[in-house]
Amino acid sequence: MKTRITELFGIEHPIIQGGMHHVGLAEMAAAVSNAGGLGIITALTQPSPEALANEIARCKDMTDKPFGVNITFLPSLNAPDYPAIVKTVIDSGVKAVETAGNNPVAVLPYLKEAGVKVIHKCTAVRHALKAQSIGCDAVSVDGFECGGHPGEDDVPNFILLPRAADELEIPFVSSGGQADGRSLVASLAFGAEGMNMGTRFIATKEAPVHENVKQAILAATELDTRLVMRPLRNTERVLTNDAVERLLVKEKELGADLKFEDIANEVAGVYPRIMKEGDMDAGAWSCGMVAGLINDIPTCKELIDRIMTQAEEIITARMGGMLKG
């Protein structure tokens, strides 16, 4: 299947693995890229630019296919060394970057000069238009269903994707709620040129996370995620657990007086305990409503091959038959 996204990134299938904290390691990215998609290493999971360079080198040892690096720009008193991270990506020869969070305009000239293609993650059409105007090559449009930060507009992909198609000239992919061939065909119908998957890729054999995490996704339904940090306007969709429910009680009790420090124990620094040690009640971790569509733990190749086979069957057999009828 050829789309503007496959052409832009030089990949076989229009499927991107989104950047995920303590999931987007070399093993994950290489497995997705080897299966014909675009794997993504998460820069901020690495403790330093030097460690990121080593992770990129590890990934190159595992695949000769294109892969990218996610750089999330966060507001912080102790901001990561973003110039060094960008330099590391460029010096390592990576040709695809997924940016997220704050506007990436400050680093775009360096990436563009080095021939790096940039796809920016957006939760609203206005943000996607801004990304287009500053020179991003593509955008990932994140619907309200997504795991992680869905923005504050609460617009699901059934509306957000066709709205993006109405407004954008650059290619975009769907993100949030994507799991299978049905997702891909629907995304294409809405005007997207591929899809981005996060939660679905965690439940794969190669995902470098504790088995407890994968089993938690398998056991979850579409009703088992919660929105936290909404009073702080930093909404995050997470899988429910004891820590999340405690957090929600605090938010309700404190109301307008809530400060980040009040919930720090449930959200700050918990990912290593969850993803590496499998302590599923350690705190809040990002998970999409798409968990309700995840019922197995395939390899990345099995997953992507299945998606493409199902998508092609829907397009040719089901829809073709409808048109003939």
N, C-alpha and C positions, 0 to 999 in steps of 0.2 A: 504494500500500500504506500503510495507516494502522496505526500502533502507538503505544504510549504515548511512545516516543522521538520519532516524527515530530510528535506533538502537543505534547510538551514544548518542543521546539526550533523548531517552526514550519517544518519542512522537508518536502520532498516524498517523499524516499526514506529509509529507516532505515539510512543509511550515513554514518559519521563518519570523517573523516581525522584520525588521531592526531597529536599534537604530535611533531615530529621536529626535532632540532637541525640547523640550517643547511639544512633542507628546508622547514619550515613558515614560508615567507615569503608576502607578499601574493599573489603570482602563483599559488601552490599553493592557498591557502585560497579565493581567488576562483573558481578553476577548478572546485573541488569544489562550492562553494556554487551556482555558476551551473548546475551539472549536477544539482542537486536534493538534494545531500547537505549535510553540515555541515563546512565547511572550518575549519581551525584554524591560527592564527598561533602560533609558538613564542616566548614572551616572552623566554626566556633567550638566544636567538640574538641578540637586539638588545643593543647595548652599553650602553644606558641607557634609563630610562623615557621620555625625550624621543624617542629613536629608535623606541621601541615605539609611541608616539603617532603618529609619522610613518608607520610601517608600517601601522597600523590605518587611517589616513587614506588611504593608497595603496590598501588593500583596498576601502575604501568607494567609491573612484573606479572600481573594476573590477567591483563587484557591488552590487546592491540587495537581495540575499538575506541571510538570517542567516548569520553566521560567528562563531567563537569564538576564544578565546585560551587556550593552554596555559600554566599556571604550575606549574613543577616545584619543589618545596621540597626543597632539598638541604642536608645537613649540611656546613657550611663555616666555616673560620676567617674568610674574607672573604665573608660572605653577600651576595647581591644585595639591593638595596633593595626588599624585598618590599612594604612599605607603599606606596611610591611606584608600584610596578608595579600593585598593586591599584587605587590611586587613578586611575592612567592608564586602566586598563580601564573603570572606572566612568565617568570623565569623558568618555571617548570614545564612550560609549553602547553598548558591547558587551554583549549580553545572554546570552552563553553562555561559561562557563569550564570548561576541563578541568584539574583539578588532579592532580598526581602526586607521588610521593616521600613526604615526611613528612606527617603529619596536618595538614589545612588548617583545623583548628578555629579558629585565631586570626583568620583572615581571613573566615570564613563570615558573621559578622554584618554586615559591611560589604557583602559581595556580595549577601546576601539582602535587605538593606534597599534596595539599589539595583535590585532585581528581576532580578538575574542568576541564571540557572539553572546549577547546579554539578554536573558529572559527575566523579567521582573514580576514578582508575585503581587497581585492586586486583589483587593476585596470589594472594589467599587469601580464602576465605569469611569468615573471622574479621575480616579487614580490611574487607571489604564491609559486614559487619554494623556495624562501628564507624563507617564512613562514613554509613550509614543513621541511626545513633543520634545523630550530631552534626548532622544536618540536610541532608546532600547530597541533591540531587534525583534523582540516578541514579548508577550506577557502571559502569565499564568493567572487565570481568572478564578478566584477562590470563592465558592458559594458558601452560604450559611451552614451547610451540612458538614463542612470540613473539620478535621481535627486541628488542634492548635488555635491560631488567632483568626477568627472569621470577620473581624472588623465590628463595627457598631451599627450597621444598617439592616442586618437580618434579612438579606435578600437571597433566596435559594436559587440554585442554578437554572431551574426551569424558566426563571425570569432573567437572571443575570447574564447568562450566556447569549441569548438572542439580542439582549440590549447591547452587549459588547460587540456582537457582529454588526449591529446597525451603525455603530460609531467608529470602530477601529479600521485602520488600513493595514497595520502590521498583523502578522499571524498571532493567534493565541491558542492556548490549550485550556481545557477544563480542569478544575481541581476541586476536590470535595465531593464525596459520594461515588467515586469512580472505582469499579471493582472487576468488571468483566466486559465481554464483547458487546453486551447491551449498552453499557455505559459509553463505550467508544462510539457506537453507531449513533446513539442519542446526541453525544457531543458534536459529532460531525454534522448531524441534522441541524443543530442549533447554530452552526457556523464556526465551531472550533476546528482546529486542524490537528488535534491530538488530545491526549489526556495525561494528567499528572496524578500519580498515585502515591500516597504515603502509608496510611494504615494497612492497606492491602499488602504492601511489600514487607511490612514487619512480620506478617504471618507467612513467611517463606522459609525454606530450609536454610538458605544462606544468610538470612538476617542475623547479625552478630549480637543477639540479645538473649537473655535467659529464657529457657523454655516456658517458665511461668508467664512471661509476657505474651507469648504466642497463644498459650492456652487460655489466657484471660480474654483475648480477642475472639477466639473461637467460641467461648462460652457466652459472650456478650450478645445482646440484641440491639436493634436500632433504638431502643428505649433506655439504654444503659449509659449514655453520656450525659454530662452536666456542663453547664456554663458557669465558670468561676471568674472572679475578678471583674465582673460586670460593673459594680459600683465604682471601680477605679478606672473605668473606660479602657481596660486592657483585657477584654473578654477572651477567655480561652476555653475551648471545648476539650474536655478530658473524660476519661473513663471513670465511672463512679467507684469509690472504695471508701473505707472508713475515714481516711484522712480528708477526702473530698467532702464527705457529708459533714464532718466537723467544721471544715472551712465554710461551708454554706450556712451552718448555724451561726458562726461568728459574723458572717456578712449580714445576716438577717437581724441579729441582736444589736450590732453596732450601727447599722444603717449608714447615715451620712457621715458618721464619725470614723468610719473604717479607714485605716491606713495600711499600707503594704506591710509594715512591721507586724501588724496583728495576725497576718496569715503567712508570714515568712516561713514558719516551720513546715507548712504544708506545700509550699511551692518552690522554695529556694534550695538549690543544691541537692535535690532529691533524685535526679536522673541516674547517677551511677548506682545508687542502692536499688533502684527499680530495674534498670536495663541490664546491669551486670550481675547483681546479687539475687534478683528475682523477689525482692521484698515488695509485694504488691500493695501493701498498705502504707508504704513509706511516705507517699504524697501524691500530688496531682501530676498526671502525665497525659500528653496529648493523644487523643484517639477520636476518629471520626465516627459519625453515625453509620458509616458504611460497614462497621463491624457486624451489623445485622445481615450482611450479604456474604460474610466470610465463613466458610464451613470446612476448610482444609488447609494444610500447610504444604503446598507444592514447592518444587524448585522454581527459581525465577524463569528458567526456560520453559518448564511445563506451564507456568502461569501465562506467560506472554504468548506462547504458541496457542494455548487454549483461547485466549482473548481474541487473537487474530482469526482463528478458525471460526469461532462463534460469530464474530463481526461479519466475516465474509459470507457465512451462511445466511445471516439475517438480511444482508444487503441483496444477495443474489437469489436465494430461494424464497424467503418469506415475502420480502418487499417486491421482488420481481413477480412472484405469483399474484400478489394483490393487484399489481398494475395490469397484468394480463387478464385478470378476472373482470 
